[in-house]
Amino acid sequence: MLRTLDIRDLLIIDRLELGFQPGLNVLTGETGAGKSILLDALGFVLGWRGRAELVRSGAAQGEVTAVFDLPAGHAAQDVLAEAGLPGGGELILRRVNTRDGRKTAWVNDRRAGGEVLRALSDCLVELHGQQDDRGLLNRSGHLDLLDSYAETGVLRGKTRDAWRALTAARKALAGAEAELAEMRTEEAFLRHAVAELDALDPVPGEEAELDRRRRLMQAAEKIRADVARAHEALGYDGAEGLIANALRWLEDVAERAEGQLEEPIATLGRTLTELGEAEQGVGRFLQALDIDPGELEQTEERLFAIRALARKHGVAPDDLGVFAGGLRDKLAALDGGASGLQALQQAVAAAEESYGGRAGALSSARVAAAGSLDAAMAGELAPLKMERAVFTTEITAAEAGPQGHDAVAFTVATNPGAPSGPLNKIASGGELSRFLLALKVCLTQGTPGLTMIFDEIDRGVGGATADAVGRRLAALAGDAQVLVVTHSPQVAARGAHHWQVAKRVEGGATLSTVTPLDDGARVDEIARMLAGDTVTDEARGAARALLAG
């Protein structure tokens, strides 16, 4: 409930503090006195988009503070918790607008942005007028309004989850189909490439080894003669024989050399051993140089084949094996694609069935709620002198989506047998006011802690009809706080609390004031609304009769 509204230096208000009460609060006054400015001020502190220039002429900044009482479990508590703001039984909103257009807001003394203010506004205040700025005339919002009335939050959540699952399943199937189609376009290449790679079967490091072997075989004829001569020089007919003879000769005279030949003899023994090892190594190499011309040809053919495949596929020779594995995987996926698609198709079918069930349950709930809403509207229209009018909630098939497969539209027929159509196309100004009032009453039932504001909802009606509107507003205010800006004396008379909005000129500046009215002042104000500028005793009597009614 809105408890207080404090306005400073906004438009034609210098300083104004209002204390509102539960029940029906009415604001009356001459046209242009500033009643709409109060709503502008409330909208400003709630983050609504409104006038760009709000600061009073001559002031550095304008400021609005609104204080709300929050009962336990109020939806605003959840908004505060999600935004990391302090909660409690009292909510204080404060917003400042400087002359240069900068806006700053606080929620319970914590800085907050416009999005938080608007989120709080959605569960604190319902503003409604003939221009329907809350969207009752906008067909695109009727689905949400019916769902809110039907309390389908859980069903909508399940339907939304099922739609997401269906969308994901369809996306996976479409992706697999596209991938399979792309692979099929290169199926011939895949099969040829895999067969070619399998036939060659290269291994990492093979290209380097083949290149080394090829170079060796190419050089063999050039170096074989020198290697053979070196091998002969190292053998028994060469160095080995000479050293062996020298060693034998020295050993024959060693006993007569008084030990002086022992070290040379030992050195020559080691030399013979190492010379033998060298001779064997050169011999092995010499054998390796015995090249078969056919082997060279085979080595070159395989080396060139590996390099050609590497160039063809744009990979390093050592990576051909890994590349071949990737192609085999693609081919396996292609060969197994049909079974994979079948599994994905089954997943889509299951998701469609799940979504259909969820959306069907949601649709059934909407149909039941539509009947209930139509009946409730009939009950609301009768006291508003529109018992012959027919309100219908039409539900038609729509493209499936996260909110189900229904389209919802509120239509009316003002008389039996007359064609039905959208509210703003069929109803006259006075009828539209009553339709919207009745719809607002039905849609906001069961919404605790909501302040409902009606801005000249009674425009275009008078007499008994205006009285019926006033009575319905008073009944609505029995369970909620209702603020009404009105020019109708019949409506004003039903208020539990009454404020008069007036203008005054002070120091050459026009300022707006709001005055709470006691019983006597209410008689005079309602008499003014009945009679105009000249208030007669007859008008006061009529005012007393309205207040007593």
C-alpha positions in Angstrom: 0.0 0.0 0.0 1.2 3.5 -0.8 1.5 5.3 2.5 3.1 8.7 1.7 4.1 10.6 -1.4 6.5 13.5 -0.9 7.1 15.8 -3.9 9.6 18.7 -4.0 10.2 21.1 -6.9 8.5 19.1 -9.6 6.7 20.9 -12.4 4.3 23.3 -10.6 4.7 21.7 -7.1 7.2 23.3 -4.7 6.6 21.1 -1.7 3.8 18.6 -1.2 3.4 15.7 1.2 0.5 13.4 0.9 -0.6 10.6 3.3 -2.8 8.0 1.6 -5.0 5.5 3.4 -6.4 2.0 2.6 -9.7 2.0 0.8 -10.9 4.4 -1.9 -8.9 7.6 -2.1 -10.3 10.3 -4.5 -8.6 13.4 -5.9 -10.7 16.1 -7.4 -10.1 19.6 -8.7 -10.5 21.9 -11.7 -9.1 20.9 -15.0 -5.4 21.9 -15.1 -5.1 22.1 -11.3 -2.3 19.5 -11.3 -4.1 16.1 -10.7 -2.1 14.5 -13.5 1.1 16.0 -12.1 0.6 13.8 -9.0 0.5 10.7 -11.2 3.6 12.0 -13.1 5.4 12.3 -9.8 4.4 8.8 -8.7 5.4 7.5 -12.1 8.7 9.2 -11.9 9.7 7.6 -8.6 8.5 4.2 -9.9 10.7 4.5 -13.0 8.0 4.9 -15.5 8.8 6.7 -18.8 7.1 10.1 -18.8 7.8 13.7 -19.3 11.4 14.7 -20.0 11.3 18.1 -18.2 10.1 17.6 -14.7 12.2 20.1 -12.6 10.2 23.1 -11.4 11.3 26.4 -13.0 14.0 28.0 -10.9 14.9 24.9 -8.9 18.2 23.0 -9.2 16.5 19.6 -9.0 13.2 17.8 -8.4 12.8 15.0 -5.9 10.0 12.5 -5.2 9.9 10.0 -2.2 7.3 7.3 -2.0 6.8 5.1 1.0 5.0 1.7 0.7 3.9 -0.7 3.4 4.9 -4.3 2.4 3.0 -7.2 4.0 4.8 -10.4 4.5 5.2 -12.5 1.3 4.6 -9.5 -0.9 6.1 -10.0 -4.5 8.2 -6.9 -4.0 10.2 -8.7 -1.4 11.4 -11.1 -4.1 12.4 -8.3 -6.4 14.4 -6.6 -3.6 16.1 -9.9 -2.7 17.1 -10.6 -6.3 18.5 -7.1 -6.6 20.5 -7.5 -3.4 18.5 -4.7 -1.7 17.3 -4.7 1.9 13.7 -5.7 2.5 11.3 -5.4 5.4 7.8 -4.2 6.1 8.6 -0.7 4.7 9.8 0.2 1.2 11.2 3.7 0.6 11.7 4.8 -3.0 13.5 8.1 -3.6 14.4 9.6 -7.0 16.1 12.9 -8.0 16.0 14.6 -11.3 18.6 17.4 -11.8 18.2 20.4 -14.1 20.6 18.8 -16.7 18.4 15.7 -16.9 20.4 13.3 -14.7 18.3 10.9 -12.7 19.4 9.1 -9.5 17.3 6.6 -7.5 17.5 5.0 -4.1 15.6 2.0 -2.8 15.7 1.7 1.0 18.7 4.1 1.0 20.6 2.0 -1.6 21.4 3.2 -5.1 19.2 1.4 -7.7 18.6 1.6 -11.4 15.4 2.3 -13.4 15.0 -1.4 -14.1 14.7 -2.3 -10.4 12.2 0.6 -9.9 10.1 -0.7 -12.8 10.2 -4.3 -11.5 9.0 -3.0 -8.1 6.4 -0.9 -9.8 4.9 -4.0 -11.5 4.0 -5.5 -8.2 3.2 -2.3 -6.3 1.0 -0.2 -8.5 -1.6 -0.7 -11.3 -2.3 2.5 -13.2 -5.2 2.6 -15.6 -7.1 5.1 -17.6 -9.1 5.3 -20.8 -5.8 5.3 -22.8 -5.0 2.0 -21.2 -1.3 2.5 -20.6 -1.2 -0.9 -18.9 -2.0 -2.7 -22.2 -5.6 -4.0 -21.8 -6.4 -2.7 -25.2 -3.2 -4.2 -26.7 -4.1 -7.7 -28.1 -0.4 -8.8 -27.8 -0.7 -8.7 -24.1 -4.0 -10.5 -23.7 -2.3 -14.0 -23.5 -0.2 -12.9 -20.5 -3.2 -11.3 -18.8 -5.2 -14.5 -19.2 -2.4 -16.6 -17.9 -2.0 -14.3 -14.9 -5.7 -14.6 -14.2 -5.5 -18.4 -14.6 -2.3 -18.6 -12.5 -0.6 -20.8 -15.1 2.9 -20.0 -14.0 3.9 -23.6 -13.4 2.3 -24.9 -16.6 3.9 -22.1 -18.6 7.3 -23.0 -17.1 6.9 -26.6 -18.0 5.8 -25.7 -21.5 8.7 -23.3 -21.9 11.1 -26.0 -20.8 9.5 -28.5 -23.2 9.8 -26.0 -26.0 13.5 -25.5 -25.3 14.0 -29.2 -25.3 12.1 -29.6 -28.6 14.1 -26.7 -30.1 17.4 -28.3 -29.1 16.4 -31.7 -30.4 15.3 -30.2 -33.8 18.6 -28.2 -33.9 20.6 -31.4 -33.3 18.7 -33.3 -36.0 19.1 -30.5 -38.5 22.8 -30.2 -37.7 23.3 -33.9 -38.1 21.3 -33.9 -41.4 23.3 -31.0 -42.8 26.6 -32.7 -41.7 25.5 -36.0 -43.2 24.5 -34.2 -46.5 27.9 -32.5 -46.6 29.7 -35.7 -46.0 27.7 -37.4 -48.8 28.9 -34.8 -51.2 32.5 -35.9 -50.5 31.7 -39.6 -50.1 33.6 -40.6 -53.3 36.6 -38.5 -52.2 36.6 -40.0 -48.7 36.4 -43.6 -49.9 39.2 -43.0 -52.5 41.4 -41.1 -50.0 41.0 -43.7 -47.3 41.7 -46.6 -49.7 44.8 -44.8 -51.0 46.1 -44.0 -47.5 45.4 -47.6 -46.3 47.2 -49.0 -49.3 50.3 -46.9 -48.6 50.0 -47.1 -44.8 52.7 -44.6 -43.9 54.1 -44.4 -40.4 55.6 -41.4 -38.6 59.4 -41.0 -39.3 59.3 -43.2 -42.4 59.7 -40.4 -44.8 63.0 -39.2 -43.1 64.3 -42.8 -43.0 63.5 -43.4 -46.7 65.2 -40.1 -47.6 68.3 -41.0 -45.7 68.5 -44.5 -47.2 67.9 -43.1 -50.7 70.8 -40.6 -50.4 73.0 -43.3 -49.1 72.3 -45.6 -52.0 72.8 -42.8 -54.5 76.2 -42.0 -53.0 77.3 -45.7 -52.7 79.0 -46.1 -56.1 81.0 -42.8 -55.6 82.4 -43.8 -52.2 82.7 -47.6 -52.5 86.1 -47.7 -54.1 87.7 -45.5 -51.4 86.0 -47.5 -48.7 87.3 -50.8 -50.2 90.8 -49.4 -50.4 90.5 -48.3 -46.8 89.2 -51.7 -45.8 92.2 -53.4 -47.5 94.7 -51.0 -45.9 93.3 -51.9 -42.5 93.4 -55.6 -43.1 96.1 -58.2 -42.7 97.7 -57.2 -46.0 97.9 -53.7 -44.7 98.2 -52.1 -41.4 97.1 -55.1 -39.4 99.8 -57.3 -40.8 102.5 -54.7 -40.3 101.6 -54.0 -36.7 101.3 -57.8 -36.0 104.8 -58.4 -37.4 106.2 -55.5 -35.4 104.5 -56.8 -32.3 106.0 -60.3 -32.9 109.5 -59.0 -33.5 109.4 -56.9 -30.3 108.1 -59.8 -28.2 111.0 -62.0 -29.5 113.6 -59.6 -28.0 111.6 -58.3 -25.0 113.5 -60.6 -22.5 116.8 -59.1 -23.5 115.5 -55.5 -23.4 115.5 -55.3 -19.6 111.7 -54.5 -19.5 112.0 -51.4 -21.6 109.8 -52.8 -24.4 106.8 -53.8 -22.2 104.9 -50.5 -22.6 105.3 -50.3 -26.4 104.3 -54.0 -26.7 101.1 -53.3 -24.6 100.3 -50.3 -26.8 100.6 -52.2 -30.0 98.3 -55.0 -28.5 95.6 -52.4 -27.8 96.1 -50.9 -31.2 95.6 -54.2 -32.9 92.4 -54.7 -31.0 91.0 -51.3 -32.0 92.3 -51.7 -35.5 90.3 -54.9 -35.8 87.2 -53.2 -34.6 87.7 -50.4 -37.2 88.3 -52.9 -39.9 85.1 -54.8 -39.0 83.0 -51.6 -39.0 84.4 -50.5 -42.4 83.6 -54.0 -43.6 80.0 -53.8 -42.5 79.6 -50.5 -44.2 81.2 -51.9 -47.3 78.7 -54.6 -47.4 75.9 -52.0 -47.0 77.2 -50.4 -50.1 76.5 -53.5 -52.1 73.2 -51.8 -53.4 70.6 -53.7 -55.4 69.4 -51.2 -58.1 65.9 -52.5 -57.6 66.0 -51.5 -53.9 66.9 -48.0 -54.8 64.0 -47.8 -57.2 61.6 -49.2 -54.6 62.8 -46.8 -52.0 62.4 -43.8 -54.3 58.9 -44.9 -55.3 57.7 -45.1 -51.7 59.4 -41.9 -50.7 57.8 -40.0 -53.6 54.4 -41.6 -53.0 54.4 -40.5 -49.3 55.5 -37.0 -50.3 52.9 -36.8 -53.0 50.1 -37.8 -50.6 51.3 -35.2 -48.1 51.2 -32.5 -50.7 47.8 -33.6 -52.0 46.2 -33.4 -48.6 48.2 -30.4 -47.3 49.7 -32.2 -44.3 53.2 -33.1 -43.1 54.4 -36.6 -44.1 54.6 -37.7 -40.5 50.9 -36.5 -40.0 49.5 -38.7 -42.8 48.5 -41.5 -40.3 46.5 -39.1 -38.1 44.9 -37.5 -41.2 43.9 -41.0 -42.4 42.4 -41.7 -39.1 40.2 -38.6 -39.3 39.0 -39.6 -42.8 38.2 -43.0 -41.5 36.1 -41.5 -38.7 34.2 -39.4 -41.2 33.6 -42.4 -43.3 32.4 -44.4 -40.3 30.1 -41.5 -39.4 28.8 -41.5 -43.0 28.2 -45.2 -42.9 26.5 -45.0 -39.5 24.7 -41.8 -40.3 21.3 -43.5 -40.9 21.2 -45.1 -37.5 22.4 -41.8 -35.9 19.7 -39.9 -37.7 17.1 -42.4 -36.6 18.0 -41.9 -32.9 17.8 -38.1 -33.4 14.5 -38.4 -35.1 13.2 -40.4 -32.3 14.4 -37.8 -29.8 12.6 -35.1 -31.8 9.4 -37.2 -31.8 9.7 -37.7 -28.0 10.3 -33.9 -27.5 7.3 -33.1 -29.7 5.1 -35.4 -27.8 6.3 -33.9 -24.5 5.7 -30.4 -25.8 2.3 -31.3 -27.1 1.3 -32.6 -23.8 2.5 -29.6 -21.9 1.1 -27.1 -24.4 -2.2 -29.0 -24.4 -2.5 -28.9 -20.6 -1.7 -25.2 -20.7 -4.3 -24.7 -23.5 -6.9 -26.5 -21.4 -6.2 -24.3 -18.4 -6.6 -21.3 -20.6 -9.9 -22.4 -21.9 -11.2 -23.1 -18.4 -9.9 -19.7 -17.3 -11.4 -18.0 -20.3 -14.9 -19.3 -19.3 -14.3 -18.2 -15.7 -13.2 -14.7 -16.8 -16.1 -14.3 -19.2 -18.5 -15.2 -16.4 -16.7 -12.9 -13.9 -16.9 -10.1 -16.5 -20.6 -10.6 -16.9 -21.0 -10.3 -13.1 -19.0 -7.1 -13.2 -20.7 -5.5 -16.1 -24.2 -5.8 -14.7 -23.7 -3.4 -11.8 -22.0 -1.0 -14.3 -25.3 -0.7 -16.3 -24.0 -2.9 -19.1 -25.9 -6.1 -18.4 -26.7 -6.5 -22.1 -23.0 -6.3 -23.1 -21.1 -9.5 -23.8 -17.4 -9.9 -23.1 -15.7 -12.9 -24.7 -12.2 -14.3 -24.3 -11.3 -15.8 -27.7 -8.7 -18.5 -27.9 -7.5 -19.5 -31.3 -4.6 -21.7 -32.6 -1.3 -19.9 -33.1 2.2 -20.9 -34.1 3.8 -23.1 -31.5 6.3 -21.4 -29.2 7.6 -21.2 -25.7 4.2 -20.0 -24.5 2.2 -22.7 -26.1 0.2 -22.7 -29.3 -2.7 -20.3 -28.4 -3.6 -16.8 -29.3 -5.8 -14.8 -27.0 -8.0 -11.8 -27.7 -10.5 -10.0 -25.5 -13.6 -9.0 -27.6 -16.9 -7.3 -26.7 -20.3 -6.9 -28.1 -22.2 -4.0 -26.7 -25.6 -5.5 -27.4 -26.9 -9.1 -27.9 -26.7 -10.0 -31.6 -24.3 -7.2 -32.4 -20.9 -8.2 -33.9 -18.1 -8.5 -31.5 -14.7 -7.0 -31.9 -11.7 -5.4 -30.1 -12.5 -3.3 -27.0 -11.3 0.0 -28.5 -13.1 -0.6 -31.8 -16.5 -1.5 -30.5 -17.1 0.4 -27.3 -17.8 4.1 -27.0 -15.9 6.2 -24.6 -18.2 5.7 -21.7 -18.6 2.0 -22.5 -14.9 1.6 -22.8 -14.3 3.0 -19.4 -16.7 0.5 -17.8 -15.4 -2.4 -19.8 -11.8 -1.6 -18.7 -12.9 -1.1 -15.1 -14.7 -4.4 -15.0 -11.7 -6.1 -16.7 -9.3 -4.5 -14.3 -11.4 -5.7 -11.3 -11.4 -9.3 -12.6 -7.7 -9.4 -13.5 -6.5 -7.9 -10.2 -8.5 -10.0 -7.8 -6.3 -12.1 -5.6 -3.4 -9.7 -6.0 -2.6 -8.6 -2.4 -0.8 -5.4 -1.5 -1.5 -3.8 -4.9 -2.3 -0.1 -5.2 -4.7 0.5 -8.1 -4.9 4.0 -9.7 -7.7 5.0 -12.0 -7.1 8.2 -13.9 -10.5 9.6 -15.0 -11.9 6.1 -15.6 -15.3 7.6 -15.3 -14.8 10.0 -18.2 -17.8 10.0 -20.6 -20.3 8.7 -18.1 -22.7 10.4 -15.8 -25.8 10.0 -13.7 -26.7 6.5 -12.6 -23.9 5.0 -14.7 -21.3 7.2 -12.9 -22.9 6.2 -9.6 -22.5 2.6 -10.6 -18.9 3.2 -11.4 -18.3 4.8 -8.1 -20.0 2.0 -6.2 -17.9 -0.6 -8.0 -14.7 1.3 -7.2 -15.7 1.5 -3.6 -16.4 -2.2 -3.5 -13.0 -2.9 -5.2 -11.3 -0.7 -2.5 -12.8 -2.9 0.2 -9.9 -5.3 -0.3 -7.3 -3.0 -1.7 -6.0 0.6 -1.9 -7.6 2.5 -4.8 -6.6 6.0 -5.9 -9.1 7.7 -8.3 -8.6 11.0 -10.2 -12.1 12.0 -11.1 -14.4 14.8 -12.3 -17.5 12.8 -11.4 -19.3 13.9 -8.2 -20.9 10.5 -8.0 -17.5 8.8 -7.9 -16.0 11.3 -5.5 -18.9 10.8 -3.1 -17.9 7.1 -2.8 -14.4 7.9 -1.6 -13.3 7.0 2.0 -10.6 9.7 1.7 -10.8 12.9 -0.3 -8.2 15.4 -1.5 -8.7 18.5 -3.5 -6.1 19.6 -6.0 -6.0 23.4 -6.7 -3.7 26.0 -8.2 -2.5 29.2 -6.6 -0.3 32.0 -7.8 2.5 33.0 -5.4 5.3 35.5 -6.2 4.3 35.4 -9.9 4.6 31.6 -10.0 1.8 29.1 -10.4 1.9 26.4 -7.8 -0.3 23.3 -7.2 -1.6 22.4 -3.7 -3.4 19.3 -2.5 -5.6 19.6 0.6 -7.2 16.7 2.5 -10.9 17.5 3.0 -13.0 17.0 6.1 -16.7 16.2 5.9 -17.7 19.8 5.6 -15.1 20.6 2.9 -16.2 17.5 1.0 -19.7 18.8 0.8 -18.5 22.0 -0.7 -16.1 20.3 -3.2 -18.8 17.8 -4.4 -21.3 20.7 -4.6 -18.8 22.6 -6.8 -18.4 19.5 -9.0 -22.2 19.5 -9.4 -23.0 23.2 -9.8 -19.8 24.7 -11.1 -18.3 28.0 -9.9 -21.4 29.1 -8.0 -22.2 26.7 -5.2 -25.8 26.9 -4.1 -27.6 25.5 -1.1 -29.4 23.2 -3.5 -26.0 21.9 -4.8 -24.8 21.4 -1.2 -28.0 19.4 -0.5 -27.4 17.3 -3.5 -23.8 16.8 -2.4 -25.0 15.7 1.1 -27.4 13.2 -0.6 -24.6 11.7 -2.7 -22.4 11.4 0.4 -25.2 9.7 2.3 -26.1 7.4 -0.6 
